Amino acid sequence: MEQPEENGKSAKENAAGGAEAKKADDPLQKKRDAERSDSLEESIIYWQGSDNIPANLEDTKKTLAEVMGLHSSFDVVFREMTFGGRKAALLCISGFAKDTIIDEILKRLTYLTPENISTDVLASFMSEFIPHIQVEKGELLSESINKVLSGMSVFFIEGQTEVIIMDTRSYPSRNPDEPSIERVVRGARDGFTETLLSNVALVRRRVRDPGLKYEMHQVGRRTRTDVCVAYIDDIVDKTQVKAVTEKIKSVNIDGIPLADKQLEEAIVGGGWNPYPLVRYSERPDVVASHLLEGRVVIFVDTSPSVMILPTTFFDLCQHAEENRQTPFMGTYLRWVRFIGIFASMFLLPLWMLLVIHPELKPAMLEFIGPQKMAKIPLLAQFLLVELGVDLLRMAAVHTPTPLGSAMGLIAAILVGDIAVQTGLFVNEVVLYMAVASIGMFATPSYELGLANRIVRLVLLLAVAAFQVQGFMIGTTLIIILLTTHRSYNSSYLWPFIPFNAKAMGEIIIRQPVLNSKTRPSFNKTRDNTRMPPVPEKKSKS
């Protein structure tokens, strides 16, 4: 009974071995295994000897099968047809192509007869028979394939060494929703999405200036991610634009699937410095206002946020809500936010310093300090609470929305209250840590809030090790670090260092719109005036 089963297994093994041997002897498979191409152009040249478009559709199909997975990838469509006695083929990606546009084009071409087609087939197809706006010629196969992979459709015609490229893109996208981080009580509710074209249109809608330029680049040998550099031509510093553009063009990696963050590390750097060198924004109105100030804005496809550069520490502390209220209320909100940001950095180290050295407390602050000591050392309490807040923040990100409030109650009531009642923690530690966390979450820039948390930890360790000297030296080193930190050769602490009284006043006090007659000098703008000068009245003689 077992012998036939064994014979069947041996037959299968022999068949599999024969298939592998046949595959190993296949010269085409050997050529596939030997390919070491680093780019699409190199791959096409490897398979057909040049980057030109073959005149024969069969040769084109063979190259496409090896280069972009025709017949093996289900979403690569190569539709062969005959129009007016001419063989033709349409190449597209099914997930990107807009069916209604392609159907309309093909319907029009089906009415062609040999008498309708002139000697220049390509020209007659483009100028007379393809009812579409964005149509262009293509002369290289690599360029045509890149266009297809970005969502366009390519039309091949038998006997022609050029192709017709049609923009029939329709990306999967969502509607512009309100940004989750930069919310405002009163203001616009549209935010950026993952589609670059709609993001660019949202900004163009707010800045109808003919000087607004959008320069398109592609980054990554494999991902070919679209990157757009935006600026207003007669305002921006052209040297800065040139530096940013050259940096983007010099990036030579396989791809940036994580979009803007990977591009930032490639063109801006920063190393291990925790402070961000660019500002991220999800609001089109914020981006439009920065463009009018002379900044450079970088859009990256598939990212719902854009990069604004150069930036400063005080730029990262400002929020759109301040400009949606009256100047008085905007100034009040700005001061409250500044107090929260600095409390998130210095409140815990200062309190710990006063606990270690009670003689430093003024008479009016005698009530500050733990009324009783806990079982765990003070520094260990701070580190454990810091770790707990980080875990709570991570859990909030990964917790489904209906369970978020329940998780907060568990963390706040059960963990915090029981830890104090059992004597593991001091009440003041939990209180001041909560205040510092609120200040961190009130920071408009998420990246700046995380960097301030690292500063707080460093100062806590410095105070625990060296007391007063540790706090003073640590604070001084942080200021020196931020001063030497440069965002595209611009001072990170401007206008505090180097000091500019007028600009510092505009940061501390939110100015009325008509009082801001010039743009910030930090941006080195070509046109520094926001409003034209008032003409002087001629005195009557």
KENU-776569 format. One record per residue (C-alpha): residue in three letters; x, y, z. Coordinates in steps of 0.05 Angstrom, whole numbers, padded with zeros to 5 digits, always signed. Each point is the difference from the previous one (the first is absolute). Layout:
N
alaXYZ
...
This chain:
541
met+00000+00000+00000
glu+00058+00047+00014
gln+00039-00015-00064
pro-00045+00039-00049
glu+00002+00061+00045
glu+00075-00002+00002
asn+00002-00008-00075
gly-00046+00061-00006
lys+00046+00041+00044
ser+00061-00019-00039
ala-00035+00018-00065
lys-00017+00068+00027
glu+00071+00012+00024
asn+00027-00021-00067
ala-00048+00048-00035
ala+00019+00057+00046
gly+00073-00015-00010
gly-00009-00001-00075
ala-00036+00067+00001
glu+00056+00031+00042
ala+00052-00029-00048
lys-00038+00027-00060
lys-00005+00068+00035
ala+00074-00001+00014
asp+00016-00016-00073
asp-00046+00056-00025
pro+00046+00055-00028
leu-00054+00053+00012
gln-00003-00019+00074
lys+00076+00003+00004
lys-00003+00070-00029
arg-00052+00020+00052
asp+00043-00027+00056
ala+00061+00037-00026
glu-00034+00068-00003
arg+00029+00052+00048
ser-00034+00063-00024
asp-00004+00060+00048
ser-00051+00040-00040
leu-00056-00009-00050
glu+00043+00027-00057
glu+00055-00050+00014
ser-00051-00057+00002
ile-00030+00019-00067
ile+00069+00006-00032
tyr+00018-00068+00030
trp-00060-00033-00033
gln-00005+00034-00068
gly+00067+00035-00010
ser-00026+00071+00000
asp-00052+00045+00033
asn-00036+00014-00065
ile-00072-00021-00011
pro-00004-00063-00045
ala-00039+00008-00065
asn-00028-00071+00008
leu-00053-00011+00053
glu+00024-00071+00013
asp+00069+00026+00019
thr-00033+00051+00045
lys-00040-00054+00035
lys+00062-00043+00012
thr+00037+00060+00031
leu-00060+00019+00043
ala-00007-00072+00024
glu+00071+00001+00027
val+00004+00072+00024
met-00069+00015+00031
gly-00032-00068+00010
leu-00048-00002-00058
his-00041-00065+00003
ser+00024-00013+00072
ser-00028+00062+00034
phe-00075+00001-00005
asp-00007+00076+00001
val+00046+00012-00060
val-00046+00005-00060
phe+00025-00004-00073
arg-00063+00004-00043
glu+00014-00015-00074
met-00049+00027-00052
thr-00004+00021-00073
phe-00021+00070-00021
gly-00006+00019-00073
gly+00040-00060-00022
arg+00056+00016+00049
lys+00019-00046+00058
ala+00004+00038+00065
ala+00005-00015+00075
leu-00018+00037+00063
leu+00044-00009+00062
cys-00025+00022+00068
ile-00007-00019+00073
ser-00071-00022+00014
gly-00002+00031+00070
phe+00021+00069-00025
ala-00034+00006-00067
lys-00066+00038-00003
asp-00047-00046-00039
thr-00047+00054-00025
ile+00056+00039-00035
ile+00032-00061-00031
asp-00068-00026-00024
glu-00015+00066-00033
ile+00067+00001-00036
leu-00007-00072-00024
lys-00071+00012-00023
arg+00023+00058-00043
leu+00057-00041-00030
thr-00046-00057-00020
tyr-00032+00043-00054
leu+00066+00008-00037
thr+00009-00027-00071
pro+00065-00006-00039
glu-00021+00061-00041
asn-00003+00043+00063
ile+00073-00013+00019
ser+00055+00041-00033
thr+00071-00021-00011
asp+00021+00028+00067
val-00042-00047+00043
leu+00023+00026+00067
ala-00015+00072-00017
ser-00069-00016-00027
phe-00017-00041+00062
met+00022+00056+00047
ser-00029+00060-00036
glu-00065-00028-00028
phe-00024-00064+00032
ile+00018+00002+00075
pro-00049+00046+00035
his+00042+00013+00062
ile+00034+00062+00028
gln+00066-00025+00029
val+00033-00039-00057
glu+00075-00002-00017
lys+00050-00041-00040
gly+00049-00048+00030
glu+00066-00021-00032
leu+00032-00044+00054
leu-00029-00065+00027
ser+00025+00014+00071
glu-00034+00068+00001
ser-00065-00032-00026
ile+00002-00056+00053
asn+00013+00051+00055
lys-00061+00040-00023
val-00042-00064+00001
leu+00023-00016+00071
ser-00020+00070+00022
gly-00071-00012-00027
met+00001+00023-00073
ser-00017-00042-00061
val+00046-00012-00060
phe-00025-00014-00071
phe+00046-00043-00044
ile-00010-00003-00076
glu+00030-00054-00044
gly+00058+00027-00041
gln+00010+00063+00042
thr+00060+00013+00044
glu-00037+00052+00040
val-00060-00007+00046
ile-00059+00043+00022
ile-00002+00013+00075
met-00068+00019+00029
asp-00013+00025+00070
thr-00058-00044+00022
arg+00019-00004+00074
ser-00051-00011+00054
tyr+00035-00015+00067
pro-00035-00033+00058
ser-00011+00059+00047
arg-00043+00026+00057
asn-00035+00067+00008
pro+00037+00058+00035
asp-00018-00007+00074
glu+00018+00044+00059
pro+00071-00013+00024
ser+00003-00041+00064
ile+00059+00037+00030
glu-00009+00073-00022
arg-00074+00009+00017
val-00030+00068+00009
val-00065+00023+00033
arg-00017+00048-00057
gly+00032-00007-00068
ala+00007-00044-00062
arg-00015-00074+00008
asp+00036-00025-00062
gly+00067-00034+00009
phe+00051-00034-00044
thr-00010-00071-00025
glu+00047-00054-00027
thr-00008+00025-00072
leu+00050+00052-00021
leu-00043+00030-00055
ser-00057+00017+00047
asn+00048+00028+00052
val+00031+00046-00052
ala-00070+00023-00021
leu-00019+00016+00072
val+00058+00048+00005
arg-00010+00029-00070
arg-00072+00016+00020
arg+00026+00045+00056
val+00059+00031-00037
arg-00022+00022-00069
asp+00066+00032-00015
pro+00031-00013-00069
gly+00067+00000+00035
leu-00017-00064+00039
lys+00044-00054-00031
tyr-00006-00075+00006
glu+00063-00038-00020
met-00008-00075-00006
his+00055-00051+00014
gln+00002-00075+00011
val+00039-00033+00056
gly+00019-00074+00005
arg+00024-00048-00053
arg-00056-00048+00014
thr-00057+00040+00032
arg+00007+00061-00046
thr-00037+00041+00051
asp-00026+00067-00024
val+00029+00059+00039
cys-00023+00071-00013
val+00039+00062+00021
ala-00046+00061+00008
tyr+00019+00073+00008
ile-00021+00070-00022
asp+00051+00021-00052
asp+00006+00074+00014
ile+00001-00008+00076
val+00043-00060+00017
asp+00075-00001+00006
lys+00022-00034-00065
thr+00065-00025+00032
gln-00041-00039+00050
val-00044-00030-00054
lys+00061-00021-00040
ala+00031-00033+00062
val-00064-00039+00015
thr-00009-00021-00073
glu+00072-00024-00006
lys-00006-00040+00064
ile-00063-00035-00026
lys+00033-00016-00066
ser+00061-00028+00034
val-00040-00051+00041
asn+00019-00069-00028
ile-00036-00054+00038
asp-00047-00056-00020
gly-00062+00036+00026
ile-00036+00041+00053
pro-00061-00042+00017
leu-00009+00040+00065
ala-00005+00063-00042
asp+00017+00067+00033
lys+00037-00025+00062
gln+00050-00040-00040
leu+00009+00058-00049
glu+00012+00047+00059
glu+00056-00044+00026
ala+00030-00004-00071
ile+00001+00074-00016
val+00003+00034+00068
gly+00037-00049+00045
gly+00005+00020+00073
gly+00034-00063+00024
trp-00017-00019+00072
asn-00026+00069+00018
pro-00071-00009+00026
tyr-00026+00068-00022
pro-00036+00003-00068
leu+00032+00041-00056
val-00064+00007-00040
arg-00072+00015+00018
tyr-00054-00049-00020
ser-00070+00025-00014
glu-00066-00032-00021
arg-00036+00067-00011
pro-00001+00034-00069
asp-00012+00069+00032
val+00063-00007+00043
val+00041-00020-00061
ala-00028+00058-00040
ser+00019+00050+00054
his+00071-00028+00003
leu+00006+00005-00076
leu-00018+00074+00005
glu+00055+00007+00052
gly+00051-00026-00050
arg+00008-00072+00024
val+00012-00061-00042
val-00053-00055+00003
ile+00011-00073-00020
phe-00058-00045-00018
val+00012-00075-00001
asp-00050-00047-00033
thr-00035-00049+00047
ser+00011+00046+00060
pro-00057+00040+00032
ser+00049+00051+00027
val+00050+00048-00033
met+00068+00026+00021
ile+00013+00074+00011
leu+00072+00024+00003
pro+00039+00034+00027
thr-00032+00002+00069
thr+00016+00024+00070
phe-00015-00022+00071
phe-00053+00055+00007
asp-00033-00018-00066
leu-00012-00070+00027
cys-00034+00031+00062
gln-00053+00038-00040
his-00069-00025-00018
ala-00053+00022-00050
glu-00050+00011+00056
glu+00038+00062+00023
asn-00013+00034-00067
arg-00074-00019+00000
gln-00014+00042+00062
thr+00008+00074+00014
pro+00071+00025+00012
phe-00012+00005+00075
met-00028-00071+00006
gly+00053-00026-00049
thr+00054+00030+00044
tyr-00031-00032+00062
leu-00004-00068-00033
arg+00072+00006-00023
trp+00024+00017+00070
val-00038-00059+00030
arg+00031-00046-00052
phe+00070+00027+00014
ile-00010-00011+00075
gly-00022-00072-00013
ile+00059-00014-00046
phe+00052+00027+00049
ala-00036-00036+00058
ser+00007-00065-00038
met+00075+00011-00003
phe+00020+00032+00067
leu-00056-00011+00051
leu+00021-00070+00022
pro+00076+00014+00004
leu-00013+00065+00040
trp-00046-00034+00050
met+00049-00057+00009
leu+00056+00051+00012
leu-00042+00036+00053
val-00014-00067+00034
ile+00074-00017+00003
his+00019+00070+00023
pro-00059+00028+00040
glu+00042+00061+00020
leu-00008+00026-00072
lys-00075+00007+00008
pro-00027+00071+00010
ala-00042+00012+00062
met-00063+00004-00042
leu+00012-00070-00028
glu+00010-00036+00066
phe-00061-00043-00014
ile+00034-00032-00060
gly+00031-00067+00013
pro-00020-00071+00019
gln-00035-00004+00068
lys+00025-00071+00007
met+00051-00043-00036
ala-00017-00061-00041
lys+00031-00069-00001
ile+00032+00013-00069
pro+00054+00053-00010
leu-00023+00065-00031
leu+00039-00008-00065
ala-00026-00071-00009
gln-00071+00026+00009
phe+00010+00052-00055
leu+00029-00051-00047
leu-00056-00050+00013
val-00053+00053-00010
glu+00034+00023-00065
leu-00001-00071-00024
gly-00073-00007+00020
val-00020+00062-00038
asp+00036-00024-00062
leu-00034-00068+00005
leu-00067+00035+00009
arg+00012+00043-00062
met+00019-00061-00041
ala-00060-00039+00025
ala-00046+00058-00018
val+00026-00002-00072
his-00012-00075-00007
thr-00065-00004+00040
pro-00066+00001-00038
thr-00038+00065+00011
pro-00058-00029+00041
leu+00050-00029+00050
gly+00044+00062+00006
ser-00039+00033+00056
ala-00002-00066+00040
met+00075-00007-00007
gly+00010+00072+00025
leu-00042-00014+00061
ile+00039-00063+00016
ala+00066+00037-00006
ala-00021+00063+00038
ile-00042-00029+00056
leu+00023-00071+00013
val+00075+00004-00015
gly+00013+00071+00024
asp-00045+00000+00062
ile+00020-00069+00025
ala+00075+00015-00011
val-00007+00062+00045
gln-00042-00035+00053
thr+00049-00058+00006
gly+00057+00048+00012
leu+00038-00016-00064
phe-00008+00071-00027
val-00006+00070+00027
asn-00062+00041-00017
glu+00041+00058-00026
val+00038-00044-00049
val-00066-00022-00033
leu-00026+00072+00001
tyr+00060+00033-00031
met+00009-00055-00050
ala-00073+00010-00022
val+00012+00075-00009
ala+00064-00014-00041
ser-00037-00050-00043
ile-00057+00049-00013
gly+00053+00051-00021
met+00031-00051-00047
phe-00067-00017-00032
ala-00016+00075-00007
thr+00063+00009-00043
pro-00025+00011-00072
ser+00057-00039-00030
tyr-00002-00074+00019
glu+00075-00007-00015
leu+00018+00060+00044
gly-00041-00029+00058
leu+00039-00066-00004
ala+00067+00038-00003
asn-00019+00041+00062
arg-00014-00065+00037
ile+00071-00023-00013
val+00025+00067+00026
arg-00041-00010+00063
leu+00030-00069+00012
val+00071+00027-00010
leu-00012+00056+00050
leu-00029-00048+00051
leu+00061-00044-00004
ala+00046+00061+00003
val-00035+00027+00063
ala+00002-00069+00033
ala+00074-00006-00013
phe+00026+00071+00009
gln-00057+00040+00032
val+00004+00075-00014
gln+00062-00005-00044
gly-00033-00055-00040
phe-00063+00042-00013
met+00040+00062-00020
ile+00050-00037-00044
gly-00055-00043-00032
thr-00043+00061-00016
thr+00060+00037-00029
leu+00020-00059-00043
ile-00071-00007-00027
ile-00002+00074-00020
ile+00069-00007-00033
leu-00025-00062-00036
leu-00061+00037-00027
thr+00042+00060-00019
thr+00048-00041-00041
his-00058-00040-00029
arg-00013+00028-00070
ser-00059-00011-00047
tyr+00028+00010-00071
asn+00053+00048+00026
ser-00050+00039+00040
ser+00003+00012+00075
tyr-00046-00047+00038
leu-00013+00048+00058
trp-00013+00062-00043
pro-00021+00054+00020
phe+00026-00014+00071
ile+00070-00019-00025
pro+00020+00042-00038
phe-00046+00049+00035
asn-00050+00039-00042
ala-00044+00044+00044
lys-00054+00013-00052
ala-00007-00073-00020
met+00003-00023+00072
gly-00056+00048+00017
glu-00043-00029-00056
ile+00011-00070+00029
ile-00018+00020+00071
ile-00060+00043-00021
arg-00045-00021-00057
gln-00001+00061-00044
pro-00062+00024-00038
val+00001-00016-00074
leu+00009+00072-00024
asn+00058+00011+00048
ser+00043-00054-00033
lys+00024+00040-00059
thr+00064-00039-00014
arg+00018-00074-00005
pro+00047-00032+00051
ser+00073+00016-00016
phe+00017-00071+00020
asn-00023-00024-00068
lys+00046+00047-00040
thr-00057+00016-00047
arg+00010+00037-00066
asp-00064+00040+00011
asn-00004+00019+00074
thr-00065+00041-00002
arg-00068-00028+00015
met-00036+00065-00017
pro+00019+00053-00050
pro+00027+00065+00030
val-00052+00054+00013
pro+00009+00056-00051
glu+00016+00067+00031
lys-00053+00054-00008
lys+00023+00059-00040
ser-00002+00064+00042
lys-00042+00055-00029
ser+00041+00062-00018
